């Protein structure tokens, strides 16, 4: 009997058997502790970087609030001394050039598109639950703020 025949026979028997022992099957499985890198520091930083929600930005877009936010007093604690603010993204920038570059960016255009839909309200929630007639939210035209001169 040849060696090749014996090896192939043993291999086929092992494949057909329900118990297939190997070194890797005797160790701890690899999916254990997959979240070990998500620490309290990550959660703290995520909370620190959190921006305003869309319904809060809708309130800021009202003319009286927008005028106040776009023409803020000098605040030395804020980036760019609070003089370069994107109203739609609720974000401060260091200088005029970075703000103008941001106004042309894809992230800003995505934010404008998401702000076209009316914010969710309690009346809409009640109508969707059967207390009244549900009307789809309206879309409105949102234009970007003019570039800073």
DSSP file (Angstrom, degrees, kcal/mol; ACC not computed):
  #  RESIDUE AA STRUCTURE BP1 BP2  ACC     N-H-->O    O-->H-N    N-H-->O    O-->H-N    TCO  KAPPA ALPHA  PHI   PSI    X-CA   Y-CA   Z-CA
    1    1 A X              0   0    0      0, 0.0     2,-0.1     0, 0.0     0, 0.0   0.000 360.0 360.0 360.0 134.3    0.0    0.0    0.0
    2    2 A X     >  -     0   0    0      1,-0.1     4,-1.6     4,-0.0     5,-0.1  -0.407 360.0-124.0 -82.1 158.5    1.4    3.3   -1.0
    3    3 A X  H  > S+     0   0    0      1,-0.2     4,-2.5     2,-0.2     5,-0.2   0.873 111.1  57.5 -65.7 -38.5    1.9    6.2    1.4
    4    4 A X  H  > S+     0   0    0      1,-0.2     4,-2.3     2,-0.2    -1,-0.2   0.899 105.1  50.7 -61.0 -41.3   -0.3    8.5   -0.8
    5    5 A X  H  > S+     0   0    0      2,-0.2     4,-2.1     1,-0.2    -1,-0.2   0.908 111.3  47.6 -64.5 -42.6   -3.2    6.1   -0.6
    6    6 A X  H  X S+     0   0    0     -4,-1.6     4,-2.5     2,-0.2     5,-0.2   0.912 112.4  49.0 -65.8 -43.7   -3.0    6.0    3.3
    7    7 A X  H  X S+     0   0    0     -4,-2.5     4,-2.3     1,-0.2    -2,-0.2   0.921 112.7  47.0 -64.4 -43.7   -2.8    9.7    3.6
    8    8 A X  H  X S+     0   0    0     -4,-2.3     4,-2.3    -5,-0.2    -1,-0.2   0.877 111.8  51.5 -66.9 -36.3   -5.7   10.4    1.3
    9    9 A X  H  X S+     0   0    0     -4,-2.1     4,-2.2     2,-0.2    -2,-0.2   0.930 111.7  46.0 -65.0 -45.8   -7.8    7.7    3.1
   10   10 A X  H  X S+     0   0    0     -4,-2.5     4,-2.2     1,-0.2    -2,-0.2   0.905 112.1  52.3 -62.6 -41.8   -7.1    9.3    6.5
   11   11 A X  H  X S+     0   0    0     -4,-2.3     4,-1.9    -5,-0.2    -2,-0.2   0.916 110.3  46.7 -62.8 -44.6   -7.8   12.7    5.2
   12   12 A X  H  X S+     0   0    0     -4,-2.3     4,-2.0     1,-0.2    -1,-0.2   0.883 111.5  52.0 -66.6 -37.6  -11.2   11.7    3.8
   13   13 A X  H  X S+     0   0    0     -4,-2.2     4,-1.5     1,-0.2    -1,-0.2   0.895 109.8  49.1 -65.0 -38.8  -12.1    9.9    7.0
   14   14 A X  H  < S+     0   0    0     -4,-2.2    -1,-0.2     1,-0.2    -2,-0.2   0.874 110.3  51.1 -67.6 -36.2  -11.3   13.0    9.0
   15   15 A X  H  < S+     0   0    0     -4,-1.9    -1,-0.2     1,-0.2    -2,-0.2   0.881 112.5  46.3 -67.4 -36.9  -13.4   15.1    6.7
   16   16 A X  H  < S+     0   0    0     -4,-2.0    -1,-0.2    -5,-0.1    -2,-0.2   0.748  95.3  91.0 -78.7 -23.9  -16.4   12.8    7.0
   17   17 A X  S  < S-     0   0    0     -4,-1.5    -3,-0.0    -5,-0.2     0, 0.0  -0.376  75.5-134.5 -75.0 152.5  -16.2   12.5   10.8
   18   18 A X  S    S+     0   0    0      1,-0.1     2,-0.7    -2,-0.1    -1,-0.1   0.723  92.8  64.5 -78.3 -21.6  -18.1   14.9   13.0
   19   19 A X        +     0   0    0      2,-0.0     2,-0.6     0, 0.0    -1,-0.1  -0.910  60.6 173.3-106.4 115.6  -15.2   15.5   15.3
   20   20 A X        -     0   0    0     -2,-0.7     2,-0.3    -4,-0.1     5,-0.1  -0.923  16.0-159.0-123.5 103.7  -12.3   17.1   13.6
   21   21 A X        +     0   0    0     -2,-0.6     2,-0.3     3,-0.0     3,-0.1  -0.639  21.9 153.1 -89.5 137.2   -9.6   18.0   16.1
   22   22 A X     >  -     0   0    0     -2,-0.3     4,-0.5     1,-0.1     3,-0.2  -0.950  54.8-105.4-149.4 170.3   -7.0   20.6   15.4
   23   23 A X  T >4 S+     0   0    0     -2,-0.3     3,-1.0     1,-0.2     4,-0.2   0.887 117.5  55.1 -66.2 -38.3   -4.8   22.9   17.4
   24   24 A X  G >4 S+     0   0    0      1,-0.3     3,-0.9     2,-0.2    -1,-0.2   0.806 102.4  56.1 -69.2 -27.9   -7.0   26.0   16.5
   25   25 A X  G 34 S+     0   0    0      1,-0.2    -1,-0.3    -3,-0.2    -2,-0.2   0.627 101.6  58.5 -79.0 -10.4  -10.2   24.4   17.7
   26   26 A X  G << S+     0   0    0     -3,-1.0    -1,-0.2    -4,-0.5     2,-0.2   0.437  96.5  75.4 -96.5   0.6   -8.7   23.8   21.2
   27   27 A X  S <  S-     0   0    0     -3,-0.9     3,-0.1    -4,-0.2     2,-0.1  -0.522  98.3 -71.7-105.0 175.6   -7.9   27.5   21.8
   28   28 A X        -     0   0    0     -2,-0.2    -1,-0.1     1,-0.1    -2,-0.1  -0.373  59.5-102.8 -64.7 142.0  -10.1   30.4   22.8
   29   29 A X    >   -     0   0    0      1,-0.1     3,-1.0    -4,-0.1    -1,-0.1  -0.325  25.9-122.5 -70.5 154.4  -12.3   31.5   19.9
   30   30 A X  T 3  S+     0   0    0      1,-0.3    -1,-0.1    -3,-0.1    -2,-0.1   0.596  99.3  69.8 -79.6 -11.5  -11.2   34.7   18.1
   31   31 A X  T >  S+     0   0    0      2,-0.0     3,-0.7     3,-0.0    -1,-0.3   0.362  70.3 120.4 -90.1   8.7  -14.3   36.8   18.6
   32   32 A X  T <  S+     0   0    0     -3,-1.0    -4,-0.0     1,-0.2     0, 0.0  -0.503  80.3   0.8 -73.7 137.9  -13.7   37.3   22.3
   33   33 A X  T >  S+     0   0    0     -2,-0.2     3,-0.9     1,-0.1    -1,-0.2   0.903  73.1 158.8  57.4  50.3  -13.3   40.8   23.7
   34   34 A X  T <   +     0   0    0     -3,-0.7     3,-0.3     1,-0.2    -1,-0.1   0.626  68.2  56.1 -79.6 -11.1  -13.7   42.6   20.3
   35   35 A X  T >   +     0   0    0      1,-0.2     3,-1.5     2,-0.1    -1,-0.2   0.141  67.6 117.1-104.5  20.1  -14.7   45.9   22.0
   36   36 A X  T <  S+     0   0    0     -3,-0.9    -1,-0.2     1,-0.3    -2,-0.1   0.740  70.6  57.1 -64.9 -23.2  -11.6   46.3   24.2
   37   37 A X  T 3  S+     0   0    0     -3,-0.3     2,-1.3     1,-0.1    -1,-0.3   0.587  80.3  92.6 -85.6  -8.8  -10.5   49.5   22.5
   38   38 A X    <   +     0   0    0     -3,-1.5     2,-0.1     4,-0.1    -1,-0.1  -0.688  62.6 166.5 -89.0  94.0  -13.7   51.5   23.1
   39   39 A X     >  -     0   0    0     -2,-1.3     4,-1.7     1,-0.1     3,-0.2  -0.328  54.5 -92.9-104.3-178.9  -12.8   53.1   26.4
   40   40 A X  H  > S+     0   0    0      1,-0.2     4,-2.4     2,-0.2     5,-0.2   0.813 123.2  60.6 -63.4 -30.6  -14.1   56.0   28.5
   41   41 A X  H  > S+     0   0    0      2,-0.2     4,-2.4     1,-0.2    -1,-0.2   0.896 103.0  50.2 -65.5 -39.2  -11.7   58.3   26.8
   42   42 A X  H  > S+     0   0    0     -3,-0.2     4,-2.4     2,-0.2    -2,-0.2   0.924 111.4  48.3 -63.3 -43.3  -13.4   57.6   23.4
   43   43 A X  H  X S+     0   0    0     -4,-1.7     4,-2.1     1,-0.2    -2,-0.2   0.897 111.3  50.7 -64.5 -39.7  -16.8   58.2   24.9
   44   44 A X  H  X S+     0   0    0     -4,-2.4     4,-2.1     1,-0.2    -1,-0.2   0.929 112.1  46.3 -63.0 -45.3  -15.6   61.5   26.4
   45   45 A X  H  X S+     0   0    0     -4,-2.4     4,-2.1     2,-0.2    -2,-0.2   0.871 110.2  53.6 -67.1 -36.4  -14.1   62.7   23.1
   46   46 A X  H  < S+     0   0    0     -4,-2.4     4,-0.5     1,-0.2    -1,-0.2   0.907 111.0  46.4 -64.4 -40.8  -17.2   61.7   21.2
   47   47 A X  H >< S+     0   0    0     -4,-2.1     3,-0.7     1,-0.2    -2,-0.2   0.877 110.8  53.4 -67.0 -37.4  -19.4   63.7   23.6
   48   48 A X  H 3< S+     0   0    0     -4,-2.1    -2,-0.2     1,-0.2    -1,-0.2   0.878 111.2  45.1 -65.4 -38.4  -17.0   66.7   23.3
   49   49 A X  T 3< S+     0   0    0     -4,-2.1    -1,-0.2    -5,-0.1    -2,-0.2   0.463  83.5 127.0 -85.6  -1.4  -17.1   66.7   19.5
   50   50 A X    <   -     0   0    0     -3,-0.7     2,-0.2    -4,-0.5     3,-0.1  -0.323  45.4-154.8 -63.1 134.1  -20.9   66.4   19.3
   51   51 A X        -     0   0    0      1,-0.2    39,-0.1    -2,-0.0    40,-0.1  -0.449  30.4 -71.8-101.4 177.9  -22.6   69.1   17.2
   52   52 A X        -     0   0    0     38,-0.2    -1,-0.2    37,-0.2     2,-0.1  -0.318  50.1-112.7 -68.1 151.5  -26.1   70.5   17.3
   53   53 A X     >  -     0   0    0      1,-0.1     4,-1.8    -3,-0.1     3,-0.3  -0.377  30.7-105.0 -78.3 165.1  -29.0   68.4   16.1
   54   54 A X  H  > S+     0   0    0      1,-0.2     4,-2.0     2,-0.2     5,-0.1   0.856 119.4  53.9 -64.0 -36.4  -30.9   69.4   13.0
   55   55 A X  H  > S+     0   0    0      1,-0.2     4,-1.3     2,-0.2    -1,-0.2   0.851 108.1  50.7 -68.7 -31.1  -33.9   70.7   14.9
   56   56 A X  H  > S+     0   0    0     -3,-0.3     4,-1.8     2,-0.2    -1,-0.2   0.868 109.1  51.3 -69.9 -35.8  -31.6   73.0   17.0
   57   57 A X  H  X S+     0   0    0     -4,-1.8     4,-1.6     2,-0.2    -2,-0.2   0.854 104.2  57.9 -69.1 -33.7  -30.0   74.3   13.7
   58   58 A X  H  < S+     0   0    0     -4,-2.0     4,-0.4     1,-0.2    -1,-0.2   0.891 106.4  48.9 -61.4 -38.4  -33.5   75.0   12.4
   59   59 A X  H >< S+     0   0    0     -4,-1.3     3,-1.1     1,-0.2     6,-0.3   0.904 110.1  51.6 -66.1 -40.2  -34.1   77.3   15.4
   60   60 A X  H 3< S+     0   0    0     -4,-1.8    -1,-0.2     1,-0.2    -2,-0.2   0.772 100.8  63.7 -66.4 -25.4  -30.8   79.0   14.7
   61   61 A X  T 3< S+     0   0    0     -4,-1.6    -1,-0.2     4,-0.1    -2,-0.2   0.597  74.1 110.7 -78.4  -9.8  -31.7   79.6   11.1
   62   62 A X  S X> S-     0   0    0     -3,-1.1     4,-3.0    -4,-0.4     3,-0.5  -0.416  84.1-112.2 -63.1 143.0  -34.6   81.9   12.0
   63   63 A X  H 3> S+     0   0    0      1,-0.3     4,-2.2     2,-0.2     5,-0.2   0.819 112.9  48.1 -53.3 -41.7  -33.7   85.4   11.0
   64   64 A X  H 3> S+     0   0    0      1,-0.2     4,-1.3     2,-0.2    -1,-0.3   0.898 117.7  41.8 -69.2 -37.6  -33.3   86.9   14.4
   65   65 A X  H <> S+     0   0    0     -3,-0.5     4,-2.3    -6,-0.3    -2,-0.2   0.874 112.9  53.9 -73.9 -36.7  -31.1   84.1   15.7
   66   66 A X  H  X S+     0   0    0     -4,-3.0     4,-2.5     1,-0.2     5,-0.2   0.906 107.4  50.7 -64.6 -41.3  -29.1   83.9   12.4
   67   67 A X  H  X S+     0   0    0     -4,-2.2     4,-1.3    -5,-0.3    -1,-0.2   0.907 111.5  48.3 -62.5 -41.8  -28.2   87.6   12.6
   68   68 A X  H  < S+     0   0    0     -4,-1.3    -1,-0.2    -5,-0.2    -2,-0.2   0.893 114.8  44.9 -66.3 -40.1  -27.0   87.2   16.2
   69   69 A X  H >< S+     0   0    0     -4,-2.3     3,-0.6    -9,-0.2    -2,-0.2   0.860 112.9  49.0 -74.6 -35.5  -24.9   84.1   15.4
   70   70 A X  H 3< S+     0   0    0     -4,-2.5     2,-0.2     1,-0.3    -1,-0.2   0.737 116.4  43.2 -77.8 -21.2  -23.3   85.4   12.2
   71   71 A X  T 3< S+     0   0    0     -4,-1.3    -1,-0.3    -5,-0.2     2,-0.1  -0.526  82.3 160.9-121.2  64.0  -22.3   88.8   13.9
   72   72 A X    <   -     0   0    0     -3,-0.6    -3,-0.1    10,-0.4     3,-0.1  -0.436  42.7-104.6 -83.2 156.9  -21.0   87.7   17.2
   73   73 A X        -     0   0    0      1,-0.1     2,-0.3    -2,-0.1    -1,-0.1  -0.366  53.1 -79.9 -71.9 160.9  -18.8   89.7   19.5
   74   74 A X        -     0   0    0     -2,-0.1     2,-0.5     9,-0.1     8,-0.2  -0.476  49.7-176.5 -67.0 125.8  -15.1   88.8   19.6
   75   75 A X    >   -     0   0    0      6,-1.3     3,-1.4    -2,-0.3     6,-0.1  -0.957  15.2-161.6-127.1 109.8  -14.6   85.8   22.0
   76   76 A X  T 3  S+     0   0    0     -2,-0.5     5,-0.2     1,-0.3     4,-0.1   0.629  87.4  62.5 -70.3 -13.0  -11.0   84.9   22.5
   77   77 A X  T 3  S+     0   0    0      4,-0.1    -1,-0.3     2,-0.1     2,-0.2   0.666  93.0  75.7 -84.5 -16.5  -11.9   81.4   23.7
   78   78 A X  S X  S-     0   0    0     -3,-1.4     3,-1.8     1,-0.1     2,-0.1  -0.591  97.3 -89.9 -94.5 155.8  -13.6   80.3   20.5
   79   79 A X  G >  S+     0   0    0      1,-0.3     3,-1.3    -2,-0.2     5,-0.4  -0.427 114.9   7.9 -62.2 134.5  -11.8   79.3   17.3
   80   80 A X  G >  S-     0   0    0      1,-0.3     3,-1.6     2,-0.2    -1,-0.3   0.724 125.7 -77.9  65.6  21.3  -11.2   82.3   15.0
   81   81 A X  G <  S-     0   0    0     -3,-1.8    -6,-1.3     1,-0.3    -1,-0.3   0.786  79.8 -71.1  56.7  30.2  -12.4   84.5   17.9
   82   82 A X  G <  S+     0   0    0     -3,-1.3   -10,-0.4    -8,-0.2    -1,-0.3   0.703 112.6 112.7  63.4  24.6  -16.0   83.6   17.0
   83   83 A X    <   +     0   0    0     -3,-1.6     2,-0.5    10,-0.2    -2,-0.1   0.596  66.7  55.4 -99.6 -13.0  -15.9   85.6   13.8
   84   84 A X  S    S+     0   0    0      9,-0.4     9,-2.8    -5,-0.4     2,-0.4  -0.801  71.2 159.3-126.1  88.2  -16.1   82.8   11.2
   85   85 A X  E     -A   92   0A   0     -2,-0.5     2,-0.7     7,-0.2     7,-0.2  -0.920  35.2-144.8-118.5 132.2  -19.2   80.7   12.0
   86   86 A X  E  >> -A   91   0A   0      5,-3.1     5,-1.4    -2,-0.4     4,-1.2  -0.873  12.4-162.3 -93.9 115.9  -21.0   78.3    9.6
   87   87 A X  T  45S+     0   0    0     -2,-0.7    -1,-0.2     1,-0.2   -27,-0.1   0.880  85.1  47.4 -66.6 -40.8  -24.7   78.6   10.6
   88   88 A X  T  45S+     0   0    0      1,-0.2    -1,-0.2     2,-0.1   -31,-0.1   0.798 120.5  35.8 -77.3 -28.9  -25.9   75.4    8.9
   89   89 A X  T  45S-     0   0    0      2,-0.2    -1,-0.2   -32,-0.0   -37,-0.2   0.522  99.7-132.0 -99.2  -7.7  -23.1   73.2   10.3
   90   90 A X  T  <5 +     0   0    0     -4,-1.2     2,-0.4     1,-0.2   -38,-0.2   0.955  61.3 134.5  54.9  55.2  -22.9   75.0   13.7
   91   91 A X  E   < -A   86   0A   0     -5,-1.4    -5,-3.1   -40,-0.1     2,-0.3  -0.994  50.5-138.9-141.4 139.5  -19.2   75.1   13.5
   92   92 A X  E     -A   85   0A   0     -2,-0.4     2,-0.3    -7,-0.2    -7,-0.2  -0.717  18.4-157.7 -96.2 148.5  -16.5   77.7   14.1
   93   93 A X        -     0   0    0     -9,-2.8    -9,-0.4    -2,-0.3   -10,-0.2  -0.870  22.0-125.7-125.5 160.3  -13.5   78.2   11.8
   94   94 A X  S    S-     0   0    0     -2,-0.3     2,-0.3     1,-0.1   -11,-0.1   0.864  83.2  -4.3 -74.3 -38.3  -10.1   79.7   12.3
   95   95 A X  S  > S-     0   0    0    -11,-0.1     4,-1.8     1,-0.1     5,-0.2  -0.896  75.7 -91.2-150.5 176.9  -10.1   82.2    9.4
   96   96 A X  H  > S+     0   0    0     -2,-0.3     4,-2.6     1,-0.2    52,-0.2   0.871 118.5  53.8 -62.1 -40.9  -12.0   83.5    6.4
   97   97 A X  H  > S+     0   0    0      1,-0.2     4,-2.5     2,-0.2    -1,-0.2   0.912 108.3  47.8 -65.6 -42.8  -10.2   81.1    3.9
   98   98 A X  H  > S+     0   0    0      2,-0.2     4,-1.9     1,-0.2    -1,-0.2   0.875 112.9  49.6 -68.0 -35.0  -11.1   78.0    5.9
   99   99 A X  H  X S+     0   0    0     -4,-1.8     4,-2.1     2,-0.2    -2,-0.2   0.934 111.9  47.7 -66.0 -45.4  -14.7   79.1    6.2
  100  100 A X  H  X S+     0   0    0     -4,-2.6     4,-0.7     1,-0.2    -2,-0.2   0.876 111.7  50.4 -65.3 -36.6  -15.0   79.8    2.5
  101  101 A X  H >< S+     0   0    0     -4,-2.5     3,-0.7     1,-0.2     4,-0.4   0.895 109.6  51.7 -64.9 -39.0  -13.4   76.5    1.6
  102  102 A X  H >< S+     0   0    0     -4,-1.9     3,-1.5     1,-0.2     6,-0.4   0.885 101.6  60.0 -64.6 -38.2  -15.9   74.8    3.9
  103  103 A X  H 3< S+     0   0    0     -4,-2.1    -1,-0.2     1,-0.3    -2,-0.2   0.732 108.9  45.2 -64.3 -20.3  -18.8   76.5    2.2
  104  104 A X  T << S+     0   0    0     -3,-0.7    -1,-0.3    -4,-0.7    -2,-0.2   0.468  95.4 108.2 -95.7  -3.8  -17.8   74.8   -1.0
  105  105 A X  S <> S-     0   0    0     -3,-1.5     4,-1.7    -4,-0.4     5,-0.1  -0.221  77.0-120.3 -81.2 164.4  -17.2   71.4    0.5
  106  106 A X  H  > S+     0   0    0      1,-0.2     4,-2.3     2,-0.2     5,-0.2   0.851 111.4  57.7 -69.1 -36.6  -19.3   68.2    0.2
  107  107 A X  H  > S+     0   0    0      1,-0.2     4,-1.9     2,-0.2    -1,-0.2   0.905 107.5  47.5 -62.4 -40.8  -20.0   68.0    3.9
  108  108 A X  H  > S+     0   0    0     -6,-0.4     4,-2.2     2,-0.2    -1,-0.2   0.910 111.6  50.0 -66.5 -42.1  -21.6   71.5    3.9
  109  109 A X  H  X S+     0   0    0     -4,-1.7     4,-1.9     1,-0.2    -2,-0.2   0.863 109.2  52.2 -66.3 -35.0  -23.7   70.6    0.8
  110  110 A X  H  X S+     0   0    0     -4,-2.3     4,-2.2     2,-0.2    -1,-0.2   0.906 108.7  50.7 -63.9 -41.2  -24.8   67.4    2.5
  111  111 A X  H  X S+     0   0    0     -4,-1.9     4,-1.6     1,-0.2    -2,-0.2   0.903 108.1  52.4 -64.6 -40.4  -25.9   69.4    5.6
  112  112 A X  H  < S+     0   0    0     -4,-2.2     4,-0.5     1,-0.2    -1,-0.2   0.909 109.6  49.7 -60.6 -41.5  -27.8   71.8    3.4
  113  113 A X  H >< S+     0   0    0     -4,-1.9     3,-0.9     1,-0.2     4,-0.4   0.891 110.1  49.5 -66.1 -39.2  -29.7   68.9    1.8
  114  114 A X  H >< S+     0   0    0     -4,-2.2     3,-0.6     1,-0.2    -1,-0.2   0.770 106.8  56.9 -71.5 -23.9  -30.5   67.4    5.2
  115  115 A X  T 3< S+     0   0    0     -4,-1.6    -1,-0.2     1,-0.2    -2,-0.2   0.556  86.0  80.7 -82.5  -7.3  -31.8   70.8    6.4
  116  116 A X  T <  S+     0   0    0     -3,-0.9    24,-2.6    -4,-0.5     2,-0.2   0.822  79.1  79.1 -67.5 -29.3  -34.3   71.0    3.6
  117  117 A X  B <  S-B  139   0B   0     -3,-0.6    22,-0.2    -4,-0.4     3,-0.1  -0.580  93.3-108.1 -82.3 141.7  -36.8   68.7    5.4
  118  118 A X        -     0   0    0     20,-1.7    -1,-0.1    -2,-0.2    19,-0.1  -0.323  42.2 -99.9 -63.6 147.7  -38.9   70.2    8.2
  119  119 A X        -     0   0    0      1,-0.1     2,-0.1   -65,-0.1    -1,-0.1  -0.345  43.3 -95.0 -68.9 153.3  -37.9   69.2   11.7
  120  120 A X        -     0   0    0     -3,-0.1     2,-0.3     4,-0.1    -1,-0.1  -0.433  48.4-169.1 -68.4 137.4  -39.9   66.4   13.4
  121  121 A X     >  -     0   0    0     -2,-0.1     4,-1.6     1,-0.1     5,-0.1  -0.799  36.3-112.3-127.1 167.9  -42.6   67.7   15.6
  122  122 A X  H  > S+     0   0    0     -2,-0.3     4,-2.3     1,-0.2     5,-0.2   0.855 117.0  57.3 -67.7 -35.0  -45.0   66.3   18.3
  123  123 A X  H  > S+     0   0    0      1,-0.2     4,-2.2     2,-0.2    -1,-0.2   0.893 106.2  49.7 -62.6 -39.2  -48.0   67.0   15.9
  124  124 A X  H  > S+     0   0    0      2,-0.2     4,-2.1     1,-0.2    -1,-0.2   0.882 109.6  51.6 -66.5 -37.9  -46.3   64.8   13.3
  125  125 A X  H  X S+     0   0    0     -4,-1.6     4,-1.3     2,-0.2    -2,-0.2   0.913 111.1  47.1 -65.2 -42.6  -45.7   62.0   15.9
  126  126 A X  H  <>S+     0   0    0     -4,-2.3     5,-2.7     1,-0.2     4,-0.3   0.891 111.5  50.9 -66.6 -39.4  -49.4   62.1   17.0
  127  127 A X  H ><5S+     0   0    0     -4,-2.2     3,-1.1     1,-0.2     7,-0.3   0.886 109.1  50.8 -65.7 -38.1  -50.6   62.0   13.4
  128  128 A X  H 3<5S+     0   0    0     -4,-2.1    -1,-0.2     1,-0.2    -2,-0.2   0.790 106.5  56.1 -68.9 -26.8  -48.4   59.1   12.6
  129  129 A X  T 3<5S-     0   0    0     -4,-1.3    -1,-0.2    -5,-0.1    -2,-0.2   0.461 128.9 -95.0 -84.2  -1.4  -49.8   57.2   15.6
  130  130 A X  T < 5S+     0   0    0     -3,-1.1     2,-1.1    -4,-0.3    -3,-0.2   0.479  90.8 121.2 104.2   4.0  -53.4   57.7   14.3
  131  131 A X  S   <S-     0   0    0     -5,-2.7     2,-0.2    -6,-0.2    -3,-0.1  -0.599  85.6 -23.5 -99.8  72.3  -54.4   60.8   16.1
  132  132 A X  S    S-     0   0    0     -2,-1.1     2,-0.5    -5,-0.2    -2,-0.1  -0.717 100.1 -41.8 120.4-173.7  -55.2   63.0   13.1
  133  133 A X        -     0   0    0     -2,-0.2     2,-0.5    -3,-0.0    -5,-0.1  -0.801  52.4-133.3 -97.1 130.3  -54.2   63.0    9.5
  134  134 A X        -     0   0    0     -2,-0.5     2,-0.4    -7,-0.3   -10,-0.1  -0.694  22.5-172.4 -84.3 127.6  -50.6   62.3    8.6
  135  135 A X        -     0   0    0     -2,-0.5     3,-0.1   -11,-0.0    -7,-0.1  -0.974  29.4-111.9-118.8 132.6  -49.1   64.7    6.1
  136  136 A X        -     0   0    0     -2,-0.4     2,-0.0     1,-0.1   -12,-0.0  -0.301  44.0 -96.0 -59.4 144.5  -45.6   64.2    4.7
  137  137 A X        -     0   0    0      1,-0.1    -1,-0.1   -19,-0.1     2,-0.1  -0.362  42.1-118.4 -64.3 141.9  -43.1   66.7    5.9
  138  138 A X        -     0   0    0     -3,-0.1   -20,-1.7   -21,-0.1     2,-0.4  -0.432  17.1-134.1 -79.6 154.0  -42.6   69.6    3.4
  139  139 A X  B     -B  117   0B   0    -22,-0.2     2,-0.3    -2,-0.1   -22,-0.2  -0.903  23.6-169.2-106.6 138.1  -39.2   70.3    1.8
  140  140 A X        -     0   0    0    -24,-2.6     2,-0.5    -2,-0.4     0, 0.0  -0.883  28.6-100.4-126.6 159.3  -38.0   73.9    1.7
  141  141 A X        -     0   0    0     -2,-0.3     2,-0.5     2,-0.0   -28,-0.0  -0.655  35.1-170.7 -82.2 125.0  -35.2   75.6   -0.1
  142  142 A X        -     0   0    0     -2,-0.5     2,-0.3   -30,-0.1   -26,-0.1  -0.975   4.3-163.6-117.7 121.3  -32.2   76.2    2.0
  143  143 A X        -     0   0    0     -2,-0.5     3,-0.1     1,-0.1     2,-0.0  -0.809  23.6-109.2-106.1 147.5  -29.5   78.4    0.6
  144  144 A X        -     0   0    0     -2,-0.3     3,-0.1     1,-0.1     2,-0.1  -0.301  38.6 -99.1 -69.5 154.1  -25.9   78.6    1.9
  145  145 A X        -     0   0    0      1,-0.1    -1,-0.1    -2,-0.0     3,-0.1  -0.407  49.0 -95.1 -68.7 151.7  -24.7   81.7    3.8
  146  146 A X        -     0   0    0      1,-0.1    -1,-0.1    -3,-0.1     3,-0.1  -0.341  48.4 -92.6 -67.7 150.8  -22.7   84.1    1.6
  147  147 A X        -     0   0    0      1,-0.1     2,-0.3    -3,-0.1    -1,-0.1  -0.297  45.4-103.0 -62.1 147.6  -18.9   83.7    1.7
  148  148 A X              0   0    0    -52,-0.2    -1,-0.1     1,-0.1   -48,-0.1  -0.551 360.0 360.0 -74.0 130.5  -17.2   85.9    4.3
  149  149 A X              0   0    0     -2,-0.3    -1,-0.1    -3,-0.1    -2,-0.1   0.425 360.0 360.0 -92.4 360.0  -15.5   89.0    2.7
